[in-house]
Amino acid sequence: MSDHDVDLFVIGAGSGGVRAARVASSYGARVMIAEEHRVGGTCVIRGCVPKKLLVYASRFSDEFEDAAGFGWTVPGPTFYWPTLIANVDREVARLEAAYTSTLDRFNVTLINSRAVLEDSHTVRLTNGTRVRAETILISTGAWPHYGPKIPGIEHAMSSNEAFQLKQLPKRIVIQGGGYIAVEFACIFAGLGSQITLVYRGENILRGFDDDIREHLRNEMRGRGITVTCGHTVAAIEPAGDEFVTRLSDNSTIASDIVMFAIGRRPNVMGLGIESVGVRIHERGGIDVDQYSRTPVANIYAVGDVTNRVNLTPVAIREGHAFADTVYGGKPTPVDHANVPTAVFSEPELGVIGLTEQQARERHAKVDIYKTSFRPMKATLSGRNTRVFMKLVVDGATDQVIGCHIAGPDAGELIQVIGVAVKMGVTKADFDATMAVHPTAAEELVTMREKAASYSRAAAE
Ligand SMILES: Cc1cc2nc3c(=O)[nH]c(=O)nc-3n(C[C@H](O)[C@H](O)[C@H](O)COP(=O)(O)OP(=O)(O)OC[C@H]3O[C@@H](n4cnc5c(N)ncnc54)[C@H](O)[C@@H]3O)c2cc1C
């Protein structure tokens, strides 16, 4: 008889952990899952879901303004933050309950406790209880970090606390240039706050295509957001009801809150993993192979804690693939190439595949098709905004290897384009597809002129 209490112990009930637990259980495994905070993890409690609800809220201000050009008279709309937050909280609680009942329905035992490793088969709970498990899955996610210690850093908040603010701040300094910083800048600006975004790099959204970075930065500036690149926050000083933020060039900005969104670190602190032989790679995540297995044969890790591609659908896919591999008799590696993704900024971004720069580094000949145009709705609303679209094509095979969109519903668009790109779509396939008129998306299949043609051979 087995000397294990359970077949699988999952540490962390977020996107990856919950999926792995329920699928493993459906294959007949006896599964226990520990959660130290709230079931659902980052995505449900303090990430994608509440954030997207705030995004929806923030976009009404444009809609009210735009309506005038279409003949509507909207009497001065007012916004009340506590109503929004109470409604968001209620939806988050509903989802948390739904996740919890799913675990229950799949006979997964939920333990509301922190769990750490004692040895490769033993997990210790906060109350000292020890559980012996044949297999352990670490799905503890990631946590915001604040960078090097600066004077007054204790006054800064992260995106976690943004969902708990009692009132809408009038003036906000946000440090960071990644998608979370950019999204919160646009959310708060849409709700009426005055935003200064401070980023140490030369442009926001490092890793995204340069054209799309420039486009979004200009659009954000056009919406009144101050984007200050090449600087960092050097100190935060309380001054009465406000804070004075000193930047690296000694300039100062007064605001009601200061938010840091400079990155997230894998949750590995105090887990006891090093002592059992689990390794941390140079980017701070747990080192795993394509099956999410650590060098310790019975210990696996999925999701943000591995710091591969830190997105909810990826964590879910990794959790599912782990369960298929270990309990379903179907070894399933996870393909991390061509993951479509959205940035819920204003305008929204949808991207997949290589940036132009990455394509040029990897392919001998690259064809670029790009367009920027005023969306039809803006003709009557008078809004000063443009849509941007770009296709990156491998000149040798005609395959579309990158697509970058800034404009309304870009996230929805890139989900569908993602299927085609994953199937190896060519530019000729785009050209052969009939346009849907009148839409913005039709521009994707009507771009004929190469914006730039680059041949590495010619350049060398
Ligand atoms: C503001 C924000 C917006 C985001 N927006 C998007 C988006 O639009 N789209 C998208 O795809 N992704 C988005 N993400 C990223 C997404 O939320 C994460 O990639 C995803 O939640 C990772 O899932 P996970 O299972 O790895 O970890 P998590 O969901 O973080 O779950 C880990 C869980 O483990 C628990 N835990 C940690 N340590 C222990 C322990 N020792 N014992 C017990 N429990 C423990 C934690 O409390 C947590 O509940 C966003 C993230 C943030 C912060």
The ligand as a Tripos MOL2 file, in Angstrom:
@<TRIPOS>MOLECULE
LIG
   53    58     1     0     0
SMALL
NO_CHARGES

@<TRIPOS>ATOM
      1 C1         -2.8740   43.4880  -12.8940 C.3       1 LIG1
      2 C2         -2.7020   42.2350  -13.7160 C.ar      1 LIG1
      3 C3         -3.3720   42.1100  -14.9150 C.ar      1 LIG1
      4 C4         -3.2360   40.9660  -15.6670 C.ar      1 LIG1
      5 N1         -3.9060   40.8960  -16.8570 N.ar      1 LIG1
      6 C5         -3.8090   39.7780  -17.6140 C.ar      1 LIG1
      7 C6         -4.5410   39.6730  -18.8280 C.ar      1 LIG1
      8 O1         -5.2650   40.5920  -19.2240 O.2       1 LIG1
      9 N2         -4.4350   38.5250  -19.5410 N.ar      1 LIG1
     10 C7         -3.6450   37.4820  -19.1310 C.ar      1 LIG1
     11 O2         -3.5940   36.4580  -19.8090 O.2       1 LIG1
     12 N3         -2.9120   37.5820  -17.9890 N.ar      1 LIG1
     13 C8         -2.9900   38.6890  -17.2260 C.ar      1 LIG1
     14 N4         -2.2870   38.7730  -16.0510 N.ar      1 LIG1
     15 C9         -1.3770   37.6610  -15.6770 C.3       1 LIG1
     16 C10        -2.1530   36.4970  -15.0670 C.3       1 LIG1
     17 O3         -2.9440   36.9730  -13.9960 O.3       1 LIG1
     18 C11        -1.1690   35.4360  -14.5750 C.3       1 LIG1
     19 O4         -0.3330   35.0700  -15.6500 O.3       1 LIG1
     20 C12        -1.8840   34.1870  -14.0730 C.3       1 LIG1
     21 O5         -2.7690   34.4860  -13.0290 O.3       1 LIG1
     22 C13        -0.8420   33.1580  -13.5870 C.3       1 LIG1
     23 O6         -1.4930   32.0400  -13.0260 O.3       1 LIG1
     24 P1         -0.7150   31.1130  -12.0110 P.3       1 LIG1
     25 O7         -1.5980   29.9370  -11.7650 O.co2     1 LIG1
     26 O8          0.6550   30.8720  -12.4480 O.co2     1 LIG1
     27 O9         -0.5680   31.9840  -10.6710 O.3       1 LIG1
     28 P2         -1.6400   32.7640   -9.8080 P.3       1 LIG1
     29 O10        -2.9090   32.9410  -10.5320 O.co2     1 LIG1
     30 O11        -0.9570   33.9560   -9.2910 O.co2     1 LIG1
     31 O12        -1.9540   31.7700   -8.6020 O.3       1 LIG1
     32 C14        -1.0100   31.4600   -7.6250 C.3       1 LIG1
     33 C15        -1.7470   31.2020   -6.3200 C.3       1 LIG1
     34 O13        -0.8530   30.5750   -5.4030 O.3       1 LIG1
     35 C16        -1.1230   31.0930   -4.1010 C.3       1 LIG1
     36 N5          0.0870   30.8230   -3.3090 N.ar      1 LIG1
     37 C17         1.3260   31.3620   -3.4720 C.ar      1 LIG1
     38 N6          2.2010   30.7840   -2.6270 N.ar      1 LIG1
     39 C18         1.5010   29.8530   -1.9010 C.ar      1 LIG1
     40 C19         1.8550   28.9270   -0.8960 C.ar      1 LIG1
     41 N7          3.1180   28.7920   -0.4820 N.pl3     1 LIG1
     42 N8          0.8730   28.1480   -0.3750 N.ar      1 LIG1
     43 C20        -0.4220   28.2530   -0.8040 C.ar      1 LIG1
     44 N9         -0.7970   29.1140   -1.7650 N.ar      1 LIG1
     45 C21         0.1500   29.8900   -2.3390 C.ar      1 LIG1
     46 C22        -1.4090   32.5600   -4.3580 C.3       1 LIG1
     47 O14        -2.1450   33.1130   -3.2830 O.3       1 LIG1
     48 C23        -2.2170   32.4850   -5.6400 C.3       1 LIG1
     49 O15        -3.6060   32.3900   -5.3790 O.3       1 LIG1
     50 C24        -2.4100   39.9010  -15.2340 C.ar      1 LIG1
     51 C25        -1.7260   40.0160  -14.0220 C.ar      1 LIG1
     52 C26        -1.8750   41.1710  -13.2720 C.ar      1 LIG1
     53 C27        -1.1340   41.2930  -11.9670 C.3       1 LIG1
@<TRIPOS>BOND
     1     1     2 1
     2     2     3 ar
     3     2    52 ar
     4     3     4 ar
     5     4     5 ar
     6     4    50 ar
     7     5     6 ar
     8     6     7 ar
     9     6    13 1
    10     7     8 2
    11     7     9 ar
    12     9    10 ar
    13    10    11 2
    14    10    12 ar
    15    12    13 ar
    16    13    14 ar
    17    14    15 1
    18    14    50 ar
    19    15    16 1
    20    16    17 1
    21    16    18 1
    22    18    19 1
    23    18    20 1
    24    20    21 1
    25    20    22 1
    26    22    23 1
    27    23    24 1
    28    24    25 2
    29    24    26 1
    30    24    27 1
    31    27    28 1
    32    28    29 2
    33    28    30 1
    34    28    31 1
    35    31    32 1
    36    32    33 1
    37    33    34 1
    38    33    48 1
    39    34    35 1
    40    35    36 1
    41    35    46 1
    42    36    37 ar
    43    36    45 ar
    44    37    38 ar
    45    38    39 ar
    46    39    40 ar
    47    39    45 ar
    48    40    41 1
    49    40    42 ar
    50    42    43 ar
    51    43    44 ar
    52    44    45 ar
    53    46    47 1
    54    46    48 1
    55    48    49 1
    56    50    51 ar
    57    51    52 ar
    58    52    53 1
@<TRIPOS>SUBSTRUCTURE
     1 LIG1         1 GROUP 0 **** ****
